[in-house]
Amino acid sequence: MKKTLIATTAISVGALMLSACGSSDGGSASGKDDGKITMGFAQVGAESGWRTANTKSIQDSAKEAGITLKFSDAQQKQENQIKAIRSYIQQKVDVIAFSPVVETGWDTVLLEAKRAHIPVILTDRAVDSKDTSLYKTFLGSDFVVEGKKAGQWVVDNAKDADTNGDGKIDVVQLEGTTGAAPAIDRGEGFADATKANPAIKVVASQTGDFTRDGGKKVMETFLKTQKHIDVLFAQNDDMGLGALEAIEAAGLKPGQDIKIITVDAVHDGMQALADGKFNFIVECSPLLGPQLMDLAKKVVAGQEVEPRILTEETTFDQAQAKEALPTRKY
């Protein structure tokens, strides 16, 4: 499913000048003729280990590709991202990339970028817009598939997941940031997969905002309000790691008394899986930098790119986590 991206080794001066002359299909508003690219990147924040690895991948890859990177941290606030994007438009960067905090509310600022003839690339998360001409492509994971993989693990391991043997599998879910694409889609995928077994029921679901502290606090509440919990589905590793702390503080054994499934596969999550405190992790790779820089070169040069580019990802059980950890890059 992964679409191979071939790096553009040279960008012609003519292509850059043409795209700067007003074509809404082309790239840059800067009109520079030196062949150098400036990218404005508006990051969600630094809410998790995944996001930290994603930021490093983008920064390192820009340097390697010879692309000047203007970087901003939105601290998980949409208004900060919109402000950053408008700043990039005013600075006349060649290309804008960002990972949207939430799905909705982007049409106005993206139209401003389009009118300035600055191509936009979405990374990691999508936007909910009927006008797909507002951005050139979306690079990232299929979050629905990730949720389905997590749900399928519960279906396939229903006997072990029924930790008290009552014939029911009570699941609590730690959701990501409300309105964010991965939170919406992972929840949808999980629900779709678990329909296969009517014994599986999500008895409580609440946002932990993709943070470790949020996961801990919500899990503490779940443990107080739910009579019994068989399975925890945390929509990212950091929330799962926070929940793990709450479970242990309650005198329970994570991975045994409560089965834990997460998404991401960052180092701390993989270590928890290798230690038997997590049971299953669905990978969501943060290392999008190389693909993003290749795409940036192509859209600035006015080349056509696929509207949707998937990253290649896998899943991990305990044995696979132990094998992968020594060489894990994030």
N, C-alpha and C positions, 0 to 999 in steps of 0.2 A: 504493500500500500504506500510505502514511502516513495515519494517522487524525487528522483535524483536531480540535484541542482548543480549545474556546471558553472563554476565561477567565471565571470567575464574578466578576461585578463587585460583588456584595454577598452577604454571608452572614447569614442571618437569625439573630437572637438565639434565636428559638424552636428552630431546627434545632440550634444548638450545645447548648442546654440539654437537648434531647431526647436527643442522642447522648451527653451526659454522664451521663444517668440510668441507664445500664446496658445499652443495646442492644448486643449483640455485633456487630451489623451496622454500627453507627454509628461516630462518630469519637472525640471527645476524652474524656480522663480528667480534664482540668483543671477542667471545670465553669465556666470563665470566661464572663462574659456581656458582654464588651466588644467582641466581634466580631474580636479580634486573634488571630492564629495564631502559635504557637511550634512550630518544626520542629527535631527533633534529627536531625542528619545524620552518619552514621559513614562516613567516606571510607576507601578502601583504603589510600592513602598518597600519596606524591609520586614514584612510581617512574619516571615518564616525562613527556615533554612533553604527551602526550595527557591524562594525569591532572591535570597542572597547569592545562590549559585547561578541563577538566571542573570542577575546583574553583572556578575563577574564574567560570565560567558560573553555577554554583549560588549562589555568594555574591552576585554582582551581581544575579541574577534575584530572589533573596529580598529584597534591599533595594528593588528596583523594585516588587515586589509588596506591600511592607509587611509581610512575614513575618519574625518574629524567628527568627534562625538560630543554633542551638547546634551548633557544628562540632567534630568530632574527627578526628584523623589516626591510623589504626590501624597505620601503618608496616608494612603487609603481613602483619599477624598477626591471625589469627581471634580469638584470646583478647582482644585489645585492642578489637575491634569488639563482641564480646559484652559486655564490661565497659561500653563506651560506651552500648550499647542499654539495659542494665540501669540505668545512671545516668539516661538519658532517661525511663525508666519511673518511676523514683523522683521525678524532677522534675515528673512529670505534664505532659509536653509534649502538644501536640494531635495531632501526627503524627510518625512516625519514618520516615526514608528512609535507605537505605544501599546501597552497592555491595559485595556479599559477596566476601571474599577468595577463598574456595573455595565449592563448591556444597553440600557436606554439613555436617551438624552444627548446624543452626539451629533445629530444631523446638522445643527446650526454651525458648530465650529468646523465640522468636516467640509461643509459647503464653502466656508471661508477659505479653507486650504485648497479646495478644488478651484475656486475662482482665482486664487493666487498661483495656480498651476504647479502646486507642490504635491507630488504623489504621497499617499499615505499607505503604510503597511501595518496591519493588525498583527500582534504577536501574542501567543498564549491564550488570549480571550477574544471572543467575537463581540460585535455590536448588533443590536436588534434594530435594523433599519431596512426599509423597503427599497431605498435607493442604494444599490450595490456599487454604483459608479463613484460613490464618495471615497472608496478605498480601492487599492489595486489588488490586494490579496490578503488572505488570512493564513498565517503560519502558526500551527499549534496542534494540540492533541484533539482527539475526539472524546470529549468528556462523557458523552452518553455511553460510549463503549466502555470507558473506564468504570462507570457505575454498574454496567451490566456484568463486567468481569467480577466485581466485588460481590454483587448479588448472586452470581452463579456459584461462587465459592460456598455461600451459605446453603444453596440448593444441593450442591454436590456433597456437602459435609453435614447434612441435616442431623444425622444421628449423633455425631459428636457435638454439634452446636446446641442440641437440647441438653443443657448441662444439668438439669434436675430431673430429667426423665419423665416429664408430665405430658409429653406429646405436643407441646407448644414451643415455638422458638420466638421469644420476645426480644425484639431488636430495638436499641436506641440509636439515634443517628445524630451525629454532630455535623451540622451543616456549615458550609463556608459563608462568606460575606453575603448578606441578603441582596439579591438582585444580580449577583455576579454569575457569569456564564457557567463556570465549573460547578458552583453550588446548585444551580438550577438543573443542569444536565446530568451531573452525577446522581442527584436524587432521583431524577426521572429514569435513568438507566437501571439503578438499583431496584426501584419499584417494579420496573418492567420484568427484570430477571426473576425476582422472587415471587411473582405471580404463579410461577410453576408449582409452588408448594403452598397451599392455603394455611399450613401450620405456621408459616413465617409471617410475623406481623410486626410492623414498626409501631411500638407503643408510645414512643416519645421522640420528637425531633425538634432541635433548637440550634440556632446559629452559635458557633464559637468563634466566628469571624476569622477563621484560618489561623488563629494564634494559639500558642501553647497555654497561655494563661486563660484564654477563653475556653479552651477545651477542658481544663481542670475545673473551672468554676461551674460550667454546665454539667459536667459529669458528677460533681458533688451533689448538684440538685437532683439529677436522675437517680442517684443512689438513695436519696432520701424519699423521693416521691414514687418510685416504682417498687412493687412488691418483689419482683424478680427480673433480672436481666440476664439473658443468655448470650447475646451478641452485641457488640458495639461496632457500628460502621462510622468511622471518622473520615470525613471527606478530604483530609490531608494528614500527613504524618505528625505535624506539630500539634494539632488538636488531639490526636491519638496519644502522643507522648504526655500531654498535660492530663488527659483522662487516666492514663496509666498511673500517674502519681496519686490521683484521687482514689483509684481502685485499691492501690496498695495501702493508702492511709486508712481505708475502711476495713482493712484486715483481710482483703480478698486477694487471690492470685490472678493477675492479668495473664491471659492466654490459656488459663485453665478454668477458673470459676466463671470468667467472662471472656469469650472469644473476641479477638480484636482484629478488624480488617481496616486497612488504611489505604490512602492513595498518595503517591509521590516517589517513595524509595530514596529519600535522602539518607545520609550516613547514619544519623541517630536512629531513624526509623528502621533501617536495615540491621543495626546493632540490636535493637529491641526484638526484631524478628529472629535473628540468630540466637538470641538468649531465650527464646521461647515465650517472650512476653507479648509479642504480636503473633498472629497466626497466618496472616496473608497480606501481601502488599501488591497493589497494582501500580506499575510504574507510570510516572508522568515526567518525562525528561525536561529539565530546565535548560539544557545546553543548546539553545536555539541560535546563539550568536553567529556561528559560521553560515548557517542557512540564511539568516537575516541579512548579513552583509552581501552575500551573493545576490539576493533579491534586490537589495538597495541599488547595486550597480546596474542591474538589468532595468529596473523601472526608471532610473534617472536617464539611462541611455534610450529610453522609449521603447524597449523591447516588451513583447507580450509575455505575461507570466500566468500560470494557472491561478484561478481565483481562490482555490483552497489547497493548501499544502499540508499534509499530515506528517507528524513526526513518528518515528518507529519506536515502539515501546513493548515491554513484556510484563510478566508478573513474577513474583518471588514467593516461594515457601521457605521454611527454615533452612533446609539444606542448600538451596540455591543462594540464599542470603549469605551464608557462611562462605560459600565459594566466591561470591562476587565482592565481598567487603575489602579484601586486600588491595584490589585495584580500583576501587570505587572513586570516582573523580569528584563526587559531591555528597 
